[in-house]
Each structure stands twice: as structure tokens, then as C-alpha cells.
Amino acid sequence: MEWLHDIFKRSPEIALFLSLSLGYLVGSIKFGKFQLGGVAGSLLVAVAVSQVGVTIDSGVKAILFALFIYAVGFESGPQFFSSLGKQSIKEILLAFILAATGLATVVVMAKLAGFDKGLAAGVAAGGLTQSAIIGTAGDAIAKLGLAADETQRLQGNVAVGYAVTYVFGTFGAIIVCVNILPRLMGTSIRDDAIRAEASMQAGVQVLGADQQHAAPDLVGRLYKITTGNQRTVAQVENADPSSFITIERVKRGQQLLEVAPDMRLEADDIVLVVGRRNAVVGSAGLFGKEVFGIDGMELIVQRRDVVVSNKDYDKKALGNIISAMGAGVRHGVYLVEYRRMGQVLPTTPDLIVQVGDTVTLYGADLDVRRVASLVGQVLVPSTKTDFIYLGAGLVVGLLIGLLSIKLGGIPLTLGSGGGALLSGLLFGWYRARRQTLGEFPIGAVQILKDFGLAGFVVVVGLQSGLQAVTTIKEHGAAIFGVGIVVTLVPMILTMLIGRYVLRYDNTAIFAGALAGARSGNPAFGEVLDKAENSIPTVPFAITYALANVLLTLLGPLIVALA
């Protein structure tokens, strides 16, 4: 295997991409109903590859994780801030419960196994995948007043315990969140994610990017007039006040006529009628026979998202705004969707409009532009990312992660991960309110999440896999066994309390909250993959922020109690 080691030494990025490729292949294999998933598969393959000997700079890991967690925060920022309040009490309690059960489990198992303070803290850092414990525990050991060599030995044992238990700590969190939790709840993450998303949309059906209605709500029909009663275009369009239709094209003989409200329709005219399906079908009796394939009657319509920026419409009812526009202004334009901070709202007349909301208009280009000029600014679809906004967000997040305060001599910090998440939440929220800046296409967000998380996990496996296997050979399986208990017991206890005491009833939301309470980023990545939407992100963001503080505090507590 010397040749392979030489390749990885000359180009360690080969080891990273090889682990990703083979890891996702392994993760796609099903064992009955069980499936590892790409993240867990990549971790296992990376540990195997690490046995050859691979050196990767830790800066790569930091960059990949920052990209992942920032993208997660950016995507869920609007929903996160709108969800804060009494409804977040369960997530706050869940984070405290896991920290408390984690502390108790570590202290009890350390006493039973006869571990010293260093090994106990290391097992906590690895088994709970909170690397910051290494630092806080090391500082606490240094303050015990021990001899220099004993202090160094205990601090070294922190690293040993961490190295042995970190791999399963990562893997075990995935198993609990993705495999055990859904079995306890009796529903899949994906099914409950869909249910929660539908509930958030207040009953409004939201189609995916590759979906459309077999019978669309807005349609166009061609009719040949047979009545010959000389009604005007305006009379026909206003015949039924409850049904809004528009006549977009008129062909008389071989001549296309310019449509005007006072234009009189004659027998044998061909008219193109556009509107909502029920109105167009219901108006067939006003015209006559439906016809097809008439040259020159084609009309290209479009959907355009428009940000409401006209302050005259702020805090006014939607129905009043539409009425005030007048029939001439809104002629040929249909409102098909209304969103606020990314959430689709029902378009009822009493809906209160707010500046920053987004409306989706449907109609011919000139008609849509006419209405859009009154409402606000058209959002032009783009596949390009605004790297000014993205870079600024990451810089702000990483700077926040550098901040530290001391509580009773214990340094408290969000770290780069917590800082990037908080910044992502803020920048994503602001982008939802000011959608003309900070373009970040969904595809770009997804690639940063997928590659950032999988790459981060691979680097962890490549860096710690060899040391973990070597240390197990030297110190026996006791450390590894205790690490398994420390990983699984707090999560299972917290899961049971969450289910039967806190009354979580949605698997996707519960899985996100549990992953965050354990600061289990790879587990969260797998939960997101199973959910196929961002529903688990909001509970994860709340518990993750708390876990970064609570679990970090365990370092000195374990040193004091173990």
C-alpha cells in the first residue's frame, strides 16, 4: 500500500474525493430497510482510507463546515425568526435535557470504568462530538494545581479519549436521528416534513420545481362567436362580476384586430379568452363553439415575481388594493401566488399586504410590466450567486465565532460553526426582506450544504481515523465501549423525554431538534437529506446554538466531578 500512501501524500485531495465517491456508493446500499446514507458512508470510507496514511490541513475542514452551516442558516433564516417565541420552549428544554443527561452519563461511566479526569473529558468531547470540550477541559485541568507532568498526561488523555470515540460519536448520532427516532415515532422524516410544510403554508398547495397541475388553474381557450349580438369586449368581460376573464386576441376573417374595451364582437369572430379555468369554462355560453389551431391567435404569457415596495400599499387589504387599481390597470393580469418571508399565504381579499412581500403575477409581458411598475420591482431569475453578499456573511459569521466571554472563568464562545450559523440566519432573513440583493440560487445553496457537510465529515475521518484505530489497539476497547454508551444513552433518554414528556409529534421537527441538541452536524445533514425540505432546520438552529454553549460547559464540570 506504499504506492497509495505516496499518491495521497502528493495529492491529499484525491483521498478526499475518493472517500466522497465511495462513501456515497456505500451509503446508497440498503440492508433491508436500513440505509447508511451518503454522510455516514463517507465517514466510514474515510476512516478506512486513513489507515493508509493521509495528511489534510485542518483549514480545509473549517472552510467546508463554515460553508455548510452558513448555507443552512441562510436557507432557514426567514422561518427561524418568525418561529421564535413560546413555540420554541420545547427546543430550549430539549437542549438542556441532553446536556444534563450527557453530563450524568459521562460521570457515571467514567467512575465505573475507572477513567481519570482526562479520559473522561475526552470521551465526552468525542462521544458528544463537541470538540470545544477539549479546550475547556484542558484549561480546567491546568487549574487543578497538579505537577506539570501529570497535567500534561491528563491533557494528553483528553485527546486520546476524543480520538477513540469521535468517529462513533458522529456515526451514532446519525443512527439515532435517522433510524431509531422514526421507528419510535411511527412515521418517516420525509412524510412528516411534507405534513409540516403543508401546515406552514396554511393549506396552500405548493408545487415542487418539477411539478405542475394536470388541469392548470389559469387557461386560455379559443371560441368562435355564433351569437352575433354585438356585445362589446367590456360587456363580455364584466358579464359575471364573480368571474374574471379577459379577451386577449380577436380575429375577424383573416385580420387580427386591436382589442379595446368598446370594441363590438361580431358573429364568426375568433376570440382568445384567458382566465381562471372555472371562469373560462363557465363563460363558454357567451361565445359559442370552441375551436383550435387558429393562425395568429397564439399568445405567450409569463409568470413574474414582484417585490412589493410601494409604501402606499403597506398595511392595506389585498382586496382594497386590487379594487383601487381599476379594471383598466389590472386587465389581463392574474395573481397566482403570494409569499411572505418565503411562506406562501392564501390570497384572500382581507390579506394585509406588507412591504417586502412577493407576489407572482401571470399574464402577457406588457400587462405584467404595467402592474409590476405600480407594485414594486420585478425579480429577474438568475443562476448567479452574489459573492459580495455571500462573502460578507461568512466574514461576519467567522468574526462572531471569535468572540468569547468568560463566565466564572469558563470561556464561552459560539465558535466558527455557531457564528456562521447565526450570520447565515441573519443574512438569509435580511435577503428575504430585500430580495433585490444577495442572490443565492437554490441550487447553489444545496451544493454548499451537500459538499460542505460531506467534505467536512470526510476530513474528520481522514484526520482521526488512523489515530482512533491505533489508540484502540494500545488501550483496549474499554474507551471505545464507554464512548458508545456516552453517545447513545443521552440521545435515547432525550428522545424518550421529548416524545412522551415534551410531546413532540412530528418526526422531521423532532429529528432536527435532537440533532441540534447534540450539535450533531453530520446527523443533521442526513436528517435534511431524508426530509428533502428545510423543515428540520429551524428546530436544529435553536438547539444547536444552545448546545454549543451547554456542551462546552461540560468540560470543566466533568473535570470537577469525574
PyMOL commands that set and color helices and strands:
alter all, ss='L'
color gray80, all
select helices_A, chain A and resi 2-10+12-27+38-50+58-83+86-113+117-127+132-142+148-185+189-200+233-237+277-282+284-286+311-313+318-325+327-330+365-375+387-402+415-433+442-475+478-500+507-517+521-531+537-550+554-561
alter helices_A, ss='H'
color red, helices_A
select strands_A, chain A and resi 30-31+34-35+218-225+245-252+255-257+270-276+288-291+301-308+334-340+343-345+358-364+376-379+405-407+410-412
alter strands_A, ss='S'
color yellow, strands_A
deselect
rebuild
show_as cartoon
